[in-house]
């Protein structure tokens, strides 16, 4: 019974989270309660708790994590300054003459918002508020409209540069170093966020491409579900291309500069995020949508999300210390290595567990709590860290899209009109879930989809 205390700790935390208590305090508080129990039962050495100040200091002094508030600021500024709304209107005009053109516009704008925010909830809510009324007014099927918005909103999991990949890169890098040290390699190599950005590019573009192919297929088979914008509502060619030049080009250029500087090694993610934040302010100022009130709102939203992320990270650090103090990592390692099917069986089980946890926990909690426990064990089985990171991101992206508990479904339900039923939203996302599973299968069968580009660029 005593050796199962790590398992009881994990179950207890999960119950506390489901009860609705704040994540950061649930993690740290549950861990400290079990540490006290372990101390009195002589199954836990309190010396592990002495590492908490060093862990917190390491978190606060991690230069890479400074990129998080900067990327959040960049995305929120692009959203609140109405740039996202102008992007959607412009893309709708470009593709509006085609059946399914508005759906393609939503997908592509979702990709751009994903690259700028990386926050699933923010993207889904923004797209739901801006595009859903327009799509329904144009005669789109409710299933196609809601499915497209939910799927496009979850692209923030995989399209770089995003805070999701920044967080995942930091955790996977630490796990990779830990795995090498566990194998007796005392000068461990590491991976960077740039590796994950490059690794995510091809799978992300494949995903967007398959979304577009699906919408084109609907336009061919059932054009009445995705009608074009009437000719009298479309802008003339010269006016449209001027709008493309002034509305679409600057944000795309900003994203390319931010991502390109990281991939080329010219700037660190933190430096590139700083440039992106300043660039977002300049774009808002040029478009005359910048004001002190908007700046205050953006800073308030950025502070809220950043405080949440760092508090969860601190709570997760306390949890992982206590979990290791109980020998939980050894328990998990023995369980995974003894599974039938070897490496395949271990990866399959971990992915299934993460998929189910994605129904109840946000990506941030899973990244800071679950991945540090299982990733070093999987990486010690000679798995490629970039491939594993992209598989995790795609897996959780699918989880956030899957009924009945997918987060993106709840986000859209919160802003969708009552005339659209929850069942219509569920039916709408099913084809996109199939596409997600297809891409995961492709990545599992051809790992080079994630590993080839980083090796070509960085050697």
C-alpha positions in Angstrom: 0.0 0.0 0.0 2.8 2.4 0.9 4.5 2.0 -2.5 1.2 3.1 -4.2 1.3 6.5 -2.5 2.5 8.2 -5.7 -0.6 6.8 -7.5 -2.9 7.9 -4.7 -1.3 11.4 -4.9 -2.0 11.6 -8.7 -5.6 10.4 -8.2 -6.1 12.9 -5.3 -4.9 15.8 -7.4 -7.2 14.8 -10.2 -10.2 14.6 -7.8 -9.4 18.1 -6.4 -9.1 19.5 -9.9 -12.5 18.1 -10.9 -13.9 19.6 -7.8 -13.1 23.0 -9.3 -10.3 24.3 -7.2 -7.6 26.4 -8.8 -5.0 24.3 -10.6 -1.8 25.8 -9.2 -3.0 25.6 -5.6 -4.4 22.1 -6.1 -1.1 20.8 -7.3 1.0 22.4 -4.6 -1.5 21.9 -1.8 -2.1 18.2 -2.6 1.6 17.5 -2.8 2.3 19.2 0.5 -0.5 17.3 2.2 0.9 14.0 1.0 4.5 15.1 1.9 3.2 15.5 5.5 1.6 12.1 5.4 4.8 10.6 4.0 6.9 12.3 6.7 4.9 10.8 9.5 4.8 7.4 7.8 8.5 7.6 7.1 8.0 7.1 3.4 9.0 10.6 2.3 12.3 12.4 2.9 11.6 16.1 3.5 15.0 17.0 2.1 13.2 17.0 -1.3 11.2 20.1 -0.2 14.5 22.0 0.2 14.8 22.1 -3.6 11.6 24.2 -3.9 13.3 27.6 -3.6 15.8 26.6 -6.3 13.0 25.3 -8.5 11.2 28.6 -8.2 14.3 30.6 -8.8 15.0 28.5 -11.9 11.5 29.2 -13.2 11.7 33.0 -12.6 15.2 33.2 -14.1 14.5 31.1 -17.2 14.9 33.6 -20.1 13.0 31.4 -22.5 9.8 31.7 -20.4 9.9 35.5 -20.7 8.7 34.8 -24.3 5.3 33.7 -22.9 4.0 37.1 -21.8 5.4 38.7 -24.9 3.7 36.3 -27.3 0.5 36.6 -25.3 0.8 40.4 -25.6 1.3 40.2 -29.3 -1.7 38.0 -29.9 -4.1 40.0 -27.6 -3.0 43.3 -29.2 -3.7 41.9 -32.7 -7.1 40.8 -31.4 -8.3 43.8 -29.5 -7.1 46.3 -32.1 -9.6 44.8 -34.6 -6.8 43.4 -36.9 -8.2 39.9 -36.6 -11.7 41.2 -37.7 -10.1 43.0 -40.7 -8.2 39.9 -41.7 -11.4 37.8 -41.7 -13.3 40.4 -43.8 -10.4 40.6 -46.3 -9.9 36.8 -46.7 -13.7 36.5 -47.0 -13.7 38.9 -49.9 -10.7 37.1 -51.6 -12.3 33.7 -51.5 -15.9 34.8 -51.2 -16.8 34.2 -54.8 -16.2 30.5 -54.5 -18.5 27.9 -52.9 -16.8 27.2 -49.6 -14.7 30.3 -49.9 -15.8 31.7 -46.5 -14.9 28.4 -44.8 -11.5 28.5 -46.4 -11.1 32.1 -45.2 -12.0 31.1 -41.6 -9.4 28.3 -41.8 -6.6 30.5 -43.1 -7.4 33.3 -40.7 -7.5 30.7 -37.9 -4.1 29.6 -38.9 -2.8 33.2 -38.7 -4.4 33.8 -35.3 -3.0 30.5 -34.1 0.5 31.7 -35.2 0.0 35.0 -33.3 -1.8 33.8 -30.1 -1.3 30.1 -29.6 -4.2 30.1 -27.1 -7.0 27.8 -28.1 -9.7 29.5 -26.1 -8.9 33.0 -27.4 -8.8 31.9 -31.0 -12.1 29.9 -30.9 -14.0 32.6 -29.1 -12.6 35.3 -31.4 -13.5 33.3 -34.5 -16.9 32.4 -33.1 -17.8 36.0 -32.4 -16.5 37.3 -35.7 -17.2 34.6 -38.3 -20.1 32.5 -37.1 -22.8 35.1 -37.5 -21.4 35.9 -41.0 -21.3 32.2 -42.0 -24.9 31.6 -40.8 -26.1 34.8 -42.5 -24.5 33.6 -45.8 -26.5 30.3 -45.6 -23.7 28.0 -44.4 -24.7 24.7 -42.8 -24.5 25.0 -39.0 -22.4 21.8 -38.8 -19.9 23.0 -41.4 -19.6 26.5 -39.8 -19.1 25.3 -36.2 -16.8 22.5 -37.2 -14.6 24.8 -39.2 -14.4 27.4 -36.4 -13.6 24.8 -33.7 -11.0 23.0 -35.9 -9.3 26.3 -37.0 -9.3 27.5 -33.3 -7.3 24.5 -32.2 -4.5 25.1 -34.7 -2.8 27.2 -32.0 -1.6 23.9 -30.6 0.6 23.1 -33.7 1.2 26.3 -35.8 4.4 28.1 -34.8 5.2 30.5 -33.2 2.9 29.9 -30.3 3.2 29.8 -26.5 2.1 26.2 -26.5 5.2 25.1 -28.4 7.3 27.4 -26.3 6.1 25.7 -23.1 6.3 22.3 -24.6 9.8 23.0 -25.9 11.1 24.0 -22.5 9.6 20.8 -20.8 10.7 18.4 -23.6 14.2 19.9 -23.5 14.5 19.4 -19.7 13.0 15.8 -20.1 15.5 15.0 -22.8 18.4 16.1 -20.7 17.1 14.1 -17.7 16.7 11.0 -19.9 20.3 11.3 -21.1 21.6 11.8 -17.6 19.6 8.7 -16.4 21.4 6.8 -19.2 24.8 8.0 -17.8 25.4 10.6 -20.5 26.9 13.5 -18.5 27.3 16.0 -21.3 23.7 15.9 -22.6 22.6 17.5 -25.9 19.5 19.5 -25.8 16.7 20.6 -28.2 15.5 24.2 -28.6 12.1 25.8 -29.2 13.3 26.4 -32.8 13.6 22.6 -33.2 9.9 22.2 -32.2 8.8 25.1 -34.4 10.5 23.5 -37.4 9.2 20.1 -36.5 5.6 21.5 -36.3 5.7 23.3 -39.6 5.1 20.3 -42.0 2.5 18.5 -39.9 0.7 21.8 -39.2 0.6 22.8 -42.9 -0.6 19.2 -43.8 -3.4 19.7 -41.3 -4.4 23.0 -42.7 -4.2 21.6 -46.2 -6.5 18.7 -45.4 -9.0 21.0 -43.7 -9.1 23.1 -46.9 -9.4 19.9 -49.1 -12.4 18.8 -46.9 -14.1 22.2 -47.4 -13.5 22.1 -51.2 -14.9 18.5 -51.3 -18.1 19.8 -49.5 -18.3 22.6 -52.1 -18.2 20.1 -54.9 -20.5 17.5 -53.4 -23.0 19.7 -51.5 -22.5 23.4 -52.6 -25.8 24.4 -50.9 -24.1 23.9 -47.5 -21.3 26.4 -48.3 -22.7 29.0 -50.7 -20.5 31.8 -52.2 -21.0 35.5 -51.3 -23.4 37.1 -53.8 -21.6 39.1 -56.5 -23.2 42.4 -55.5 -21.7 42.2 -52.0 -18.1 41.5 -53.3 -15.6 44.3 -53.8 -14.2 45.2 -57.2 -10.8 43.8 -58.1 -8.7 47.0 -57.6 -10.3 47.9 -54.3 -9.9 44.3 -53.0 -6.2 44.1 -53.8 -5.6 47.4 -52.1 -7.4 46.0 -49.0 -5.2 42.8 -49.2 -2.1 44.9 -49.4 -2.9 47.0 -46.4 -4.7 44.5 -44.2 -3.3 41.1 -44.9 0.3 41.8 -45.8 1.5 43.6 -42.5 0.4 40.9 -40.0 1.7 38.1 -42.2 5.0 40.0 -42.5 5.1 40.4 -38.8 4.6 36.7 -38.1 7.2 35.7 -40.8 9.7 38.0 -39.2 9.1 36.7 -35.8 9.2 33.0 -36.8 12.0 33.5 -39.4 14.3 35.2 -36.9 13.9 32.3 -34.5 14.4 29.6 -37.1 17.4 31.4 -38.7 19.0 31.7 -35.3 19.1 35.5 -35.6 17.1 35.9 -32.4 16.1 33.9 -29.4 12.3 33.2 -28.9 12.3 35.9 -26.2 13.9 38.5 -28.5 11.7 37.6 -31.4 8.6 37.8 -29.2 9.7 41.3 -28.1 9.9 42.4 -31.7 6.5 40.8 -32.3 5.0 42.7 -29.4 6.3 46.1 -30.6 5.3 45.2 -34.2 1.7 44.5 -33.0 1.6 47.9 -31.3 2.9 49.6 -34.5 0.3 47.8 -36.6 -2.5 48.9 -34.3 -1.1 52.5 -34.4 -0.8 52.6 -38.2 -4.4 51.3 -38.5 -5.5 54.0 -36.0 -7.0 51.4 -33.6 -4.4 52.0 -30.9 -5.4 53.8 -27.7 -4.3 54.0 -24.1 -7.5 52.1 -23.1 -6.7 49.3 -25.6 -3.1 49.1 -24.3 -4.4 49.0 -20.7 -6.8 46.1 -21.6 -4.1 44.2 -23.5 -1.7 44.5 -20.5 -4.4 43.4 -18.1 -5.2 40.3 -20.2 -1.5 39.5 -20.6 -0.9 39.8 -16.9 -3.8 37.5 -16.1 -2.7 34.7 -18.4 1.0 35.1 -17.5 0.3 34.9 -13.8 -1.9 31.8 -14.3 0.9 30.1 -16.4 3.7 30.8 -13.9 1.6 29.9 -10.8 0.7 26.6 -12.4 4.4 26.1 -13.3 5.4 26.7 -9.7 2.6 24.4 -8.3 3.6 21.7 -10.8 7.3 22.0 -9.7 6.2 21.3 -6.1 4.1 18.4 -7.2 6.8 16.8 -9.3 9.3 17.1 -6.4 7.0 15.3 -4.0 6.0 12.8 -6.7 9.7 12.0 -7.2 10.3 11.9 -3.5 7.8 9.1 -3.2 9.5 7.2 -6.0 6.7 7.9 -8.4 9.0 8.2 -11.5 10.4 4.8 -10.8 6.9 3.4 -10.5 5.8 4.9 -13.8 9.1 3.7 -15.5 8.6 0.1 -14.3 5.0 0.1 -15.5 5.7 1.5 -18.9 8.8 -0.7 -19.6 6.9 -3.8 -18.6 4.0 -3.1 -20.9 3.5 -5.6 -23.8 4.4 -4.1 -27.2 7.6 -2.4 -25.9 8.1 1.2 -27.1 4.9 1.1 -29.2 2.8 0.0 -26.3 4.3 2.6 -24.0 3.7 5.4 -26.4 0.2 4.3 -27.3 -0.8 4.1 -23.6 0.7 7.5 -22.8 -1.0 9.1 -25.8 -4.3 7.6 -24.8 -4.0 8.8 -21.2 -3.1 12.3 -22.4 -6.0 12.3 -24.8 -8.4 11.5 -22.0 -6.8 14.0 -19.6 -7.3 16.6 -22.3 -11.0 16.4 -21.7 -10.6 17.7 -18.2 -7.2 19.6 -18.0 -5.9 22.4 -20.1 -2.7 22.0 -22.2 -0.7 24.0 -19.6 -1.6 21.6 -16.7 -0.8 18.5 -18.8 2.5 20.1 -20.0 3.7 20.9 -16.5 2.4 17.9 -14.6 2.2 14.8 -16.9 4.9 15.4 -19.5 7.8 15.8 -17.0 6.8 12.4 -15.5 6.4 10.3 -18.7 8.7 12.1 -21.2 12.1 11.2 -19.7 11.0 7.6 -19.6 9.8 7.6 -23.2 12.9 9.5 -24.4 15.2 6.9 -22.7 13.6 4.4 -25.1 15.5 6.3 -27.9 12.5 8.2 -29.2 13.2 11.5 -31.0 12.3 14.4 -28.7 11.0 16.6 -31.6 8.8 13.8 -32.8 7.5 13.1 -29.3 6.7 16.8 -28.8 4.8 17.2 -32.0 2.9 13.9 -31.4 1.8 15.2 -27.9 0.7 18.6 -29.4 -1.3 16.9 -32.1 -2.8 14.4 -29.7 -4.0 17.1 -27.3 -5.3 19.2 -30.2 -7.5 16.3 -31.2 -8.6 15.9 -27.6 -9.7 19.5 -27.3 -11.8 18.9 -30.4 -13.5 15.7 -29.4 -17.1 15.5 -28.0 -18.4 15.5 -25.5 -15.8 17.2 -23.4 -13.5 19.0 -25.9 -12.5 22.4 -24.6 -13.0 24.1 -28.0 -16.6 22.8 -28.1 -17.3 24.5 -24.8 -15.7 27.7 -25.9 -17.8 27.9 -29.1 -20.9 26.8 -27.3 -20.4 29.9 -25.0 -20.6 32.4 -27.9 -22.8 30.5 -30.4 -26.5 31.6 -30.6 -29.2 29.4 -29.2 -30.4 28.6 -32.7 -27.3 26.3 -33.0 -27.7 23.1 -31.0 -24.8 21.4 -29.2 -25.5 18.3 -31.3 -24.9 20.3 -34.4 -21.5 21.5 -33.0 -20.6 17.8 -32.2 -21.6 16.6 -35.7 -19.6 19.4 -37.3 -16.3 18.6 -35.7 -16.4 14.8 -36.4 -14.9 15.1 -40.0 -12.1 17.3 -38.6 -11.4 14.8 -35.8 -11.0 12.1 -38.5 -8.5 14.5 -40.3 -6.6 15.0 -37.1 -6.4 11.2 -36.5 -5.2 10.8 -40.0 -2.3 13.3 -39.5 -1.4 11.6 -36.2 -1.3 8.3 -38.0 0.9 9.8 -40.8 3.3 11.2 -38.2 3.5 7.9 -36.4 4.2 6.0 -39.6 6.5 8.7 -41.0 8.4 10.3 -38.1 10.5 12.2 -40.6 7.5 14.6 -41.2 8.5 16.2 -37.9 12.2 15.4 -37.7 13.4 16.0 -41.3 13.2 19.9 -41.3 15.1 20.4 -38.0 17.9 18.1 -39.2 18.1 19.9 -42.5 18.2 23.4 -41.0 20.3 22.7 -37.8 22.1 19.6 -38.9 
